[in-house]
Amino acid sequence: PTRTLFGAGTLNELHAQPMPGRKALLVISNGRSTRANSYLSRTEEQLRMAGVETVLFDRVEANPLKSTVMAGGAMARENGCDMIVALGGGSVMDAAKAIAVVASNGGDYWDYIPCGTGKGKAVAETPLPIVAITTTAGTGSETDAGCVITNAETHEKTGFVHPGLFPVLAVIDPELMLTVPPKFTAFQGFDALFHSTEAYISNAANLMSDMYVLNAIENVARYLPRAVADGSDLEARTRVAWGNTLSGSVMCVGRCTSEHSLEHAMSAYHQELPHGAGLIMISKAYYAHFIERHVCDERFVAMARALGVEDAREPMDFIRALEALQRACGVADLRMSDYGISPDEFPAMVRNARETMGFLFPFDREPLSDEECEAIYRASYR
């Protein structure tokens, strides 16, 4: 349902697109980069040319919080906004979508969450329409119908999906990604990669998701090290953005697995942990678990080949290829302990993953027990 403009320079085409409203809550992060790199001023000018008035909301943090969503929803209502424009990375996209729900429906955002302590309340009014302009390549949130928000009061970080949250328009301009620092380029790129690798080994894999997955893996594997090494490499940025766009589509036509559930529990307790970094930390142990159980040997071999191991013959070639990619991107030595995570938290994290993101576990090809989840955390710990 999302009209997508993809390619270098496409932000300059925003003013010529049909707009879903005339007064936008323009949502950005609480950092400096959007302003410093002129992305904000350029977007404001494009919207002005399109006849759209803007109200700025600049409070979104990494791993966006429910309290931020509530503040954004209140600002949108108070200012009579009839659309949302999200300008930023995955956190901004997710916050903007949740704000769109609250702005239209009122109440507490967590009332609409269908799991954990959420009340599962129906979204009675269509969320405000969203225009998504991404400045990173990681979550794919600019072209899907989901968002992930953290409730700091309950240590719950979970997703919410509604068809009204598909942005009406997405702008994916790799020129806006040239300034992302190397570390975050890597974290975001691996998030995109794991959307696809999870979908490929899930029991919901299908012809369409498989088509997207293998192309996404090839693009991320080949070009992410280049984007990390030289952020100004526009070809590399474009190819990683393309892999991310495909991975976003994968989440619409396929399904992620419990790897994302396990990571969300980590960053639910540790707000400063980047989602992509957490996924990297647990990835080798997570995929090795399923390889050891031979749940889909041929699929791991196919992914190893997509990662660049052309002569891959056995499932563990995937782990070796994954390790090599992590080394090439400078993220092979991430440590949970550097983010304050300790092993005594693992049982609570397993419970949290089940209670707040349990809906992904049924897509594992073989059920994971709580003991196995904890073993994955422990094998990943440094």
MARBA-204798 format. One record per residue (C-alpha): z negated, y negated, x negated; residue in three letters. Coordinates in nm, 3 decimals, padded with zeros to 5 digits. Layout:
N
@z = Z, y = Y, x = X, aa = ala
...
This chain:
382
@z = 00.000, y = 00.000, x = 00.000, aa = pro
@z = -00.036, y = -00.233, x = -00.301, aa = thr
@z = 00.260, y = -00.445, x = -00.405, aa = arg
@z = 00.252, y = -00.440, x = -00.785, aa = thr
@z = 00.398, y = -00.681, x = -01.039, aa = leu
@z = 00.402, y = -00.505, x = -01.377, aa = phe
@z = 00.504, y = -00.644, x = -01.714, aa = gly
@z = 00.457, y = -00.922, x = -01.966, aa = ala
@z = 00.468, y = -01.266, x = -01.808, aa = gly
@z = 00.425, y = -01.157, x = -01.447, aa = thr
@z = 00.127, y = -01.388, x = -01.392, aa = leu
@z = 00.386, y = -01.667, x = -01.394, aa = asn
@z = 00.540, y = -01.510, x = -01.082, aa = glu
@z = 00.221, y = -01.518, x = -00.875, aa = leu
@z = 00.304, y = -01.848, x = -00.702, aa = his
@z = 00.623, y = -01.701, x = -00.555, aa = ala
@z = 00.449, y = -01.407, x = -00.385, aa = gln
@z = 00.342, y = -01.399, x = -00.018, aa = pro
@z = -00.029, y = -01.478, x = 00.003, aa = met
@z = -00.265, y = -01.309, x = 00.252, aa = pro
@z = -00.469, y = -01.626, x = 00.308, aa = gly
@z = -00.507, y = -01.994, x = 00.229, aa = arg
@z = -00.857, y = -02.020, x = 00.080, aa = lys
@z = -00.962, y = -01.772, x = -00.187, aa = ala
@z = -01.291, y = -01.678, x = -00.344, aa = leu
@z = -01.174, y = -01.651, x = -00.706, aa = leu
@z = -01.393, y = -01.387, x = -00.872, aa = val
@z = -01.433, y = -01.374, x = -01.251, aa = ile
@z = -01.690, y = -01.238, x = -01.496, aa = ser
@z = -01.995, y = -01.421, x = -01.628, aa = asn
@z = -01.843, y = -01.423, x = -01.976, aa = gly
@z = -01.631, y = -01.686, x = -02.153, aa = arg
@z = -01.302, y = -01.509, x = -02.223, aa = ser
@z = -01.125, y = -01.583, x = -01.892, aa = thr
@z = -01.180, y = -01.955, x = -01.941, aa = arg
@z = -01.134, y = -01.961, x = -02.319, aa = ala
@z = -00.798, y = -01.786, x = -02.303, aa = asn
@z = -00.672, y = -02.011, x = -02.019, aa = ser
@z = -00.630, y = -01.719, x = -01.779, aa = tyr
@z = -00.850, y = -01.896, x = -01.524, aa = leu
@z = -00.668, y = -02.228, x = -01.538, aa = ser
@z = -00.329, y = -02.056, x = -01.524, aa = arg
@z = -00.433, y = -01.852, x = -01.220, aa = thr
@z = -00.576, y = -02.157, x = -01.044, aa = glu
@z = -00.248, y = -02.341, x = -01.104, aa = glu
@z = -00.041, y = -02.048, x = -00.973, aa = gln
@z = -00.256, y = -02.032, x = -00.659, aa = leu
@z = -00.231, y = -02.410, x = -00.612, aa = arg
@z = 00.147, y = -02.383, x = -00.631, aa = met
@z = 00.129, y = -02.110, x = -00.367, aa = ala
@z = -00.074, y = -02.336, x = -00.139, aa = gly
@z = -00.403, y = -02.153, x = -00.187, aa = val
@z = -00.732, y = -02.341, x = -00.227, aa = glu
@z = -00.993, y = -02.172, x = -00.449, aa = thr
@z = -01.371, y = -02.144, x = -00.469, aa = val
@z = -01.493, y = -02.003, x = -00.803, aa = leu
@z = -01.748, y = -01.721, x = -00.825, aa = phe
@z = -01.822, y = -01.654, x = -01.194, aa = asp
@z = -02.126, y = -01.427, x = -01.191, aa = arg
@z = -01.990, y = -01.073, x = -01.231, aa = val
@z = -02.156, y = -00.869, x = -01.506, aa = glu
@z = -02.050, y = -00.541, x = -01.667, aa = ala
@z = -02.144, y = -00.256, x = -01.431, aa = asn
@z = -02.166, y = -00.505, x = -01.140, aa = pro
@z = -02.487, y = -00.520, x = -00.940, aa = leu
@z = -02.545, y = -00.514, x = -00.566, aa = lys
@z = -02.730, y = -00.848, x = -00.592, aa = ser
@z = -02.415, y = -01.007, x = -00.737, aa = thr
@z = -02.205, y = -00.862, x = -00.456, aa = val
@z = -02.441, y = -01.006, x = -00.198, aa = met
@z = -02.425, y = -01.350, x = -00.360, aa = ala
@z = -02.045, y = -01.337, x = -00.367, aa = gly
@z = -02.022, y = -01.232, x = -00.005, aa = gly
@z = -02.249, y = -01.517, x = 00.097, aa = ala
@z = -02.041, y = -01.770, x = -00.098, aa = met
@z = -01.719, y = -01.645, x = 00.061, aa = ala
@z = -01.864, y = -01.679, x = 00.411, aa = arg
@z = -02.025, y = -02.019, x = 00.347, aa = glu
@z = -01.696, y = -02.159, x = 00.219, aa = asn
@z = -01.475, y = -02.006, x = 00.488, aa = gly
@z = -01.270, y = -01.800, x = 00.242, aa = cys
@z = -01.006, y = -01.580, x = 00.404, aa = asp
@z = -00.902, y = -01.387, x = 00.090, aa = met
@z = -01.035, y = -01.272, x = -00.248, aa = ile
@z = -00.864, y = -01.312, x = -00.584, aa = val
@z = -01.007, y = -01.092, x = -00.861, aa = ala
@z = -00.926, y = -01.205, x = -01.215, aa = leu
@z = -01.071, y = -00.982, x = -01.486, aa = gly
@z = -01.143, y = -00.624, x = -01.579, aa = gly
@z = -01.265, y = -00.327, x = -01.380, aa = gly
@z = -01.608, y = -00.476, x = -01.313, aa = ser
@z = -01.453, y = -00.786, x = -01.158, aa = val
@z = -01.215, y = -00.572, x = -00.948, aa = met
@z = -01.500, y = -00.357, x = -00.821, aa = asp
@z = -01.725, y = -00.651, x = -00.744, aa = ala
@z = -01.443, y = -00.831, x = -00.563, aa = ala
@z = -01.380, y = -00.532, x = -00.338, aa = lys
@z = -01.747, y = -00.498, x = -00.248, aa = ala
@z = -01.764, y = -00.873, x = -00.185, aa = ile
@z = -01.465, y = -00.836, x = 00.048, aa = ala
@z = -01.665, y = -00.585, x = 00.254, aa = val
@z = -01.978, y = -00.800, x = 00.275, aa = val
@z = -01.786, y = -01.120, x = 00.346, aa = ala
@z = -01.624, y = -00.968, x = 00.654, aa = ser
@z = -01.906, y = -00.747, x = 00.779, aa = asn
@z = -02.232, y = -00.910, x = 00.670, aa = gly
@z = -02.551, y = -00.712, x = 00.619, aa = gly
@z = -02.664, y = -00.537, x = 00.304, aa = asp
@z = -02.383, y = -00.385, x = 00.097, aa = tyr
@z = -02.584, y = -00.066, x = 00.045, aa = trp
@z = -02.587, y = -00.010, x = 00.421, aa = asp
@z = -02.221, y = 00.093, x = 00.390, aa = tyr
@z = -02.277, y = 00.342, x = 00.106, aa = ile
@z = -02.247, y = 00.698, x = 00.244, aa = pro
@z = -02.462, y = 00.874, x = -00.018, aa = cys
@z = -02.798, y = 00.845, x = -00.195, aa = gly
@z = -03.017, y = 00.581, x = -00.028, aa = thr
@z = -02.717, y = 00.429, x = 00.148, aa = gly
@z = -02.708, y = 00.427, x = 00.529, aa = lys
@z = -02.343, y = 00.523, x = 00.577, aa = gly
@z = -02.279, y = 00.237, x = 00.818, aa = lys
@z = -01.920, y = 00.205, x = 00.937, aa = ala
@z = -01.714, y = -00.089, x = 00.812, aa = val
@z = -01.637, y = -00.245, x = 01.152, aa = ala
@z = -01.434, y = -00.544, x = 01.032, aa = glu
@z = -01.142, y = -00.522, x = 00.793, aa = thr
@z = -01.248, y = -00.642, x = 00.445, aa = pro
@z = -01.099, y = -00.970, x = 00.328, aa = leu
@z = -00.755, y = -00.914, x = 00.169, aa = pro
@z = -00.756, y = -00.891, x = -00.211, aa = ile
@z = -00.519, y = -01.009, x = -00.483, aa = val
@z = -00.605, y = -00.832, x = -00.810, aa = ala
@z = -00.506, y = -00.974, x = -01.149, aa = ile
@z = -00.624, y = -00.741, x = -01.423, aa = thr
@z = -00.703, y = -00.851, x = -01.777, aa = thr
@z = -00.787, y = -00.501, x = -01.906, aa = thr
@z = -00.638, y = -00.151, x = -01.899, aa = ala
@z = -00.907, y = 00.094, x = -01.798, aa = gly
@z = -01.019, y = 00.146, x = -01.442, aa = thr
@z = -00.699, y = 00.133, x = -01.238, aa = gly
@z = -00.903, y = -00.046, x = -00.972, aa = ser
@z = -00.631, y = -00.306, x = -00.919, aa = glu
@z = -00.418, y = -00.050, x = -00.732, aa = thr
@z = -00.670, y = 00.182, x = -00.566, aa = asp
@z = -00.903, y = 00.162, x = -00.266, aa = ala
@z = -01.235, y = 00.223, x = -00.439, aa = gly
@z = -01.511, y = 00.032, x = -00.615, aa = cys
@z = -01.827, y = 00.122, x = -00.806, aa = val
@z = -02.144, y = -00.087, x = -00.777, aa = ile
@z = -02.495, y = -00.042, x = -00.920, aa = thr
@z = -02.813, y = -00.081, x = -00.716, aa = asn
@z = -03.064, y = -00.191, x = -00.981, aa = ala
@z = -03.358, y = -00.137, x = -00.744, aa = glu
@z = -03.287, y = 00.234, x = -00.701, aa = thr
@z = -03.095, y = 00.310, x = -01.023, aa = his
@z = -02.794, y = 00.423, x = -00.821, aa = glu
@z = -02.438, y = 00.364, x = -00.939, aa = lys
@z = -02.185, y = 00.500, x = -00.696, aa = thr
@z = -01.841, y = 00.455, x = -00.554, aa = gly
@z = -01.722, y = 00.339, x = -00.215, aa = phe
@z = -01.373, y = 00.396, x = -00.077, aa = val
@z = -01.208, y = 00.227, x = 00.220, aa = his
@z = -00.837, y = 00.188, x = 00.295, aa = pro
@z = -00.888, y = -00.184, x = 00.346, aa = gly
@z = -00.981, y = -00.216, x = -00.021, aa = leu
@z = -00.633, y = -00.149, x = -00.153, aa = phe
@z = -00.535, y = -00.489, x = -00.295, aa = pro
@z = -00.239, y = -00.636, x = -00.110, aa = val
@z = -00.102, y = -00.755, x = -00.445, aa = leu
@z = -00.172, y = -00.651, x = -00.804, aa = ala
@z = -00.059, y = -00.837, x = -01.115, aa = val
@z = -00.061, y = -00.622, x = -01.428, aa = ile
@z = 00.041, y = -00.856, x = -01.709, aa = asp
@z = -00.019, y = -00.709, x = -02.057, aa = pro
@z = -00.013, y = -01.059, x = -02.203, aa = glu
@z = -00.357, y = -01.108, x = -02.043, aa = leu
@z = -00.486, y = -00.806, x = -02.238, aa = met
@z = -00.393, y = -00.928, x = -02.587, aa = leu
@z = -00.737, y = -01.081, x = -02.644, aa = thr
@z = -00.952, y = -00.778, x = -02.553, aa = val
@z = -01.161, y = -00.686, x = -02.863, aa = pro
@z = -01.082, y = -00.352, x = -03.033, aa = pro
@z = -01.402, y = -00.178, x = -02.923, aa = lys
@z = -01.352, y = -00.258, x = -02.558, aa = phe
@z = -00.981, y = -00.181, x = -02.578, aa = thr
@z = -01.083, y = 00.169, x = -02.685, aa = ala
@z = -01.356, y = 00.209, x = -02.421, aa = phe
@z = -01.120, y = 00.099, x = -02.145, aa = gln
@z = -00.833, y = 00.312, x = -02.270, aa = gly
@z = -01.046, y = 00.625, x = -02.270, aa = phe
@z = -01.164, y = 00.551, x = -01.917, aa = asp
@z = -00.800, y = 00.550, x = -01.810, aa = ala
@z = -00.737, y = 00.869, x = -02.007, aa = leu
@z = -01.026, y = 01.054, x = -01.845, aa = phe
@z = -00.916, y = 00.960, x = -01.494, aa = his
@z = -00.605, y = 01.162, x = -01.571, aa = ser
@z = -00.758, y = 01.450, x = -01.769, aa = thr
@z = -01.018, y = 01.505, x = -01.497, aa = glu
@z = -00.753, y = 01.502, x = -01.226, aa = ala
@z = -00.541, y = 01.754, x = -01.417, aa = tyr
@z = -00.820, y = 02.013, x = -01.436, aa = ile
@z = -00.957, y = 01.946, x = -01.088, aa = ser
@z = -00.899, y = 02.186, x = -00.801, aa = asn
@z = -00.721, y = 01.903, x = -00.617, aa = ala
@z = -00.438, y = 01.883, x = -00.872, aa = ala
@z = -00.093, y = 01.877, x = -00.714, aa = asn
@z = 00.269, y = 01.813, x = -00.806, aa = leu
@z = 00.242, y = 01.437, x = -00.771, aa = met
@z = -00.087, y = 01.397, x = -00.956, aa = ser
@z = 00.040, y = 01.625, x = -01.234, aa = asp
@z = 00.350, y = 01.408, x = -01.275, aa = met
@z = 00.142, y = 01.094, x = -01.317, aa = tyr
@z = -00.122, y = 01.259, x = -01.538, aa = val
@z = 00.100, y = 01.388, x = -01.815, aa = leu
@z = 00.289, y = 01.061, x = -01.847, aa = asn
@z = -00.038, y = 00.867, x = -01.849, aa = ala
@z = -00.190, y = 01.089, x = -02.120, aa = ile
@z = 00.122, y = 01.057, x = -02.337, aa = glu
@z = 00.123, y = 00.677, x = -02.314, aa = asn
@z = -00.249, y = 00.633, x = -02.380, aa = val
@z = -00.254, y = 00.884, x = -02.667, aa = ala
@z = 00.047, y = 00.737, x = -02.842, aa = arg
@z = -00.027, y = 00.368, x = -02.799, aa = tyr
@z = -00.405, y = 00.321, x = -02.768, aa = leu
@z = -00.466, y = 00.352, x = -03.145, aa = pro
@z = -00.202, y = 00.084, x = -03.200, aa = arg
@z = -00.359, y = -00.147, x = -02.941, aa = ala
@z = -00.701, y = -00.099, x = -03.103, aa = val
@z = -00.563, y = -00.164, x = -03.452, aa = ala
@z = -00.361, y = -00.470, x = -03.352, aa = asp
@z = -00.450, y = -00.635, x = -03.025, aa = gly
@z = -00.143, y = -00.856, x = -03.042, aa = ser
@z = 00.093, y = -00.555, x = -03.030, aa = asp
@z = 00.251, y = -00.629, x = -02.693, aa = leu
@z = 00.443, y = -00.302, x = -02.677, aa = glu
@z = 00.123, y = -00.104, x = -02.729, aa = ala
@z = -00.065, y = -00.315, x = -02.474, aa = arg
@z = 00.216, y = -00.264, x = -02.223, aa = thr
@z = 00.223, y = 00.113, x = -02.271, aa = arg
@z = -00.156, y = 00.147, x = -02.242, aa = val
@z = -00.145, y = -00.071, x = -01.929, aa = ala
@z = 00.124, y = 00.159, x = -01.792, aa = trp
@z = -00.090, y = 00.465, x = -01.864, aa = gly
@z = -00.378, y = 00.295, x = -01.685, aa = asn
@z = -00.160, y = 00.208, x = -01.386, aa = thr
@z = -00.051, y = 00.571, x = -01.358, aa = leu
@z = -00.413, y = 00.686, x = -01.387, aa = ser
@z = -00.503, y = 00.452, x = -01.103, aa = gly
@z = -00.237, y = 00.621, x = -00.891, aa = ser
@z = -00.377, y = 00.958, x = -00.992, aa = val
@z = -00.707, y = 00.869, x = -00.828, aa = met
@z = -00.519, y = 00.797, x = -00.504, aa = cys
@z = -00.319, y = 01.121, x = -00.495, aa = val
@z = -00.559, y = 01.349, x = -00.685, aa = gly
@z = -00.930, y = 01.355, x = -00.762, aa = arg
@z = -01.164, y = 01.290, x = -01.054, aa = cys
@z = -01.433, y = 01.546, x = -01.134, aa = thr
@z = -01.803, y = 01.548, x = -01.218, aa = ser
@z = -01.753, y = 01.391, x = -01.562, aa = glu
@z = -01.752, y = 01.054, x = -01.386, aa = his
@z = -02.062, y = 01.148, x = -01.187, aa = ser
@z = -02.251, y = 01.237, x = -01.504, aa = leu
@z = -02.156, y = 00.911, x = -01.673, aa = glu
@z = -02.241, y = 00.692, x = -01.377, aa = his
@z = -02.592, y = 00.832, x = -01.391, aa = ala
@z = -02.614, y = 00.726, x = -01.756, aa = met
@z = -02.510, y = 00.366, x = -01.697, aa = ser
@z = -02.711, y = 00.347, x = -01.374, aa = ala
@z = -03.024, y = 00.368, x = -01.590, aa = tyr
@z = -02.875, y = 00.176, x = -01.884, aa = his
@z = -02.695, y = -00.132, x = -01.755, aa = gln
@z = -02.558, y = -00.230, x = -02.097, aa = glu
@z = -02.377, y = 00.100, x = -02.153, aa = leu
@z = -02.001, y = 00.049, x = -02.104, aa = pro
@z = -01.863, y = 00.309, x = -01.867, aa = his
@z = -01.587, y = 00.412, x = -02.106, aa = gly
@z = -01.833, y = 00.453, x = -02.391, aa = ala
@z = -02.049, y = 00.685, x = -02.182, aa = gly
@z = -01.747, y = 00.894, x = -02.089, aa = leu
@z = -01.649, y = 00.924, x = -02.456, aa = ile
@z = -02.001, y = 01.038, x = -02.546, aa = met
@z = -02.003, y = 01.334, x = -02.307, aa = ile
@z = -01.633, y = 01.418, x = -02.309, aa = ser
@z = -01.614, y = 01.686, x = -02.576, aa = lys
@z = -01.909, y = 01.883, x = -02.441, aa = ala
@z = -01.788, y = 01.841, x = -02.085, aa = tyr
@z = -01.437, y = 01.973, x = -02.142, aa = tyr
@z = -01.555, y = 02.242, x = -02.385, aa = ala
@z = -01.776, y = 02.380, x = -02.105, aa = his
@z = -01.474, y = 02.447, x = -01.884, aa = phe
@z = -01.261, y = 02.570, x = -02.173, aa = ile
@z = -01.526, y = 02.830, x = -02.257, aa = glu
@z = -01.505, y = 02.953, x = -01.899, aa = arg
@z = -01.123, y = 02.974, x = -01.906, aa = his
@z = -01.089, y = 02.800, x = -01.570, aa = val
@z = -00.739, y = 02.667, x = -01.644, aa = cys
@z = -00.635, y = 02.752, x = -02.000, aa = asp
@z = -00.272, y = 02.656, x = -01.954, aa = glu
@z = -00.366, y = 02.309, x = -01.832, aa = arg
@z = -00.576, y = 02.236, x = -02.139, aa = phe
@z = -00.285, y = 02.348, x = -02.357, aa = val
@z = -00.050, y = 02.117, x = -02.165, aa = ala
@z = -00.288, y = 01.824, x = -02.211, aa = met
@z = -00.317, y = 01.897, x = -02.584, aa = ala
@z = 00.062, y = 01.874, x = -02.607, aa = arg
@z = 00.060, y = 01.549, x = -02.410, aa = ala
@z = -00.195, y = 01.418, x = -02.659, aa = leu
@z = 00.055, y = 01.484, x = -02.936, aa = gly
@z = -00.018, y = 01.839, x = -03.053, aa = val
@z = 00.332, y = 01.971, x = -02.996, aa = glu
@z = 00.253, y = 02.321, x = -03.118, aa = asp
@z = -00.067, y = 02.359, x = -02.911, aa = ala
@z = -00.127, y = 02.722, x = -02.818, aa = arg
@z = -00.492, y = 02.747, x = -02.716, aa = glu
@z = -00.723, y = 02.542, x = -02.493, aa = pro
@z = -00.946, y = 02.427, x = -02.780, aa = met
@z = -00.646, y = 02.242, x = -02.921, aa = asp
@z = -00.725, y = 01.988, x = -02.649, aa = phe
@z = -01.073, y = 01.925, x = -02.793, aa = ile
@z = -00.930, y = 01.889, x = -03.143, aa = arg
@z = -00.668, y = 01.643, x = -03.016, aa = ala
@z = -00.935, y = 01.448, x = -02.824, aa = leu
@z = -01.152, y = 01.425, x = -03.135, aa = glu
@z = -00.855, y = 01.303, x = -03.338, aa = ala
@z = -00.775, y = 01.032, x = -03.082, aa = leu
@z = -01.137, y = 00.918, x = -03.077, aa = gln
@z = -01.137, y = 00.896, x = -03.457, aa = arg
@z = -00.810, y = 00.703, x = -03.453, aa = ala
@z = -00.965, y = 00.452, x = -03.213, aa = cys
@z = -01.293, y = 00.422, x = -03.403, aa = gly
@z = -01.516, y = 00.562, x = -03.127, aa = val
@z = -01.587, y = 00.915, x = -03.253, aa = ala
@z = -01.942, y = 00.834, x = -03.363, aa = asp
@z = -02.091, y = 00.673, x = -03.052, aa = leu
@z = -02.459, y = 00.752, x = -03.007, aa = arg
@z = -02.653, y = 00.768, x = -02.681, aa = met
@z = -02.965, y = 00.660, x = -02.870, aa = ser
@z = -02.799, y = 00.331, x = -02.965, aa = asp
@z = -02.805, y = 00.240, x = -02.595, aa = tyr
@z = -03.166, y = 00.347, x = -02.544, aa = gly
@z = -03.093, y = 00.685, x = -02.387, aa = ile
@z = -03.344, y = 00.959, x = -02.465, aa = ser
@z = -03.331, y = 01.334, x = -02.387, aa = pro
@z = -03.633, y = 01.318, x = -02.157, aa = asp
@z = -03.414, y = 01.124, x = -01.912, aa = glu
@z = -03.159, y = 01.402, x = -01.872, aa = phe
@z = -03.321, y = 01.587, x = -01.578, aa = pro
@z = -03.345, y = 01.261, x = -01.381, aa = ala
@z = -02.985, y = 01.178, x = -01.468, aa = met
@z = -02.867, y = 01.513, x = -01.337, aa = val
@z = -03.051, y = 01.454, x = -01.009, aa = arg
@z = -02.907, y = 01.103, x = -00.992, aa = asn
@z = -02.552, y = 01.230, x = -01.049, aa = ala
@z = -02.593, y = 01.479, x = -00.764, aa = arg
@z = -02.750, y = 01.234, x = -00.521, aa = glu
@z = -02.529, y = 00.931, x = -00.580, aa = thr
@z = -02.195, y = 01.079, x = -00.696, aa = met
@z = -02.223, y = 01.433, x = -00.565, aa = gly
@z = -01.892, y = 01.404, x = -00.382, aa = phe
@z = -01.700, y = 01.462, x = -00.708, aa = leu
@z = -01.868, y = 01.792, x = -00.799, aa = phe
@z = -01.673, y = 01.997, x = -00.540, aa = pro
@z = -01.353, y = 01.911, x = -00.728, aa = phe
@z = -01.464, y = 02.102, x = -01.038, aa = asp
@z = -01.271, y = 02.429, x = -01.069, aa = arg
@z = -01.599, y = 02.610, x = -01.132, aa = glu
@z = -01.931, y = 02.481, x = -00.995, aa = pro
@z = -02.165, y = 02.317, x = -01.245, aa = leu
@z = -02.533, y = 02.403, x = -01.213, aa = ser
@z = -02.803, y = 02.148, x = -01.285, aa = asp
@z = -02.889, y = 02.342, x = -01.599, aa = glu
@z = -02.528, y = 02.325, x = -01.717, aa = glu
@z = -02.513, y = 01.950, x = -01.651, aa = cys
@z = -02.826, y = 01.900, x = -01.855, aa = glu
@z = -02.681, y = 02.119, x = -02.132, aa = ala
@z = -02.373, y = 01.893, x = -02.145, aa = ile
@z = -02.597, y = 01.589, x = -02.190, aa = tyr
@z = -02.799, y = 01.764, x = -02.460, aa = arg
@z = -02.491, y = 01.883, x = -02.648, aa = ala
@z = -02.363, y = 01.523, x = -02.643, aa = ser
@z = -02.684, y = 01.359, x = -02.761, aa = tyr
@z = -02.706, y = 01.175, x = -03.090, aa = arg
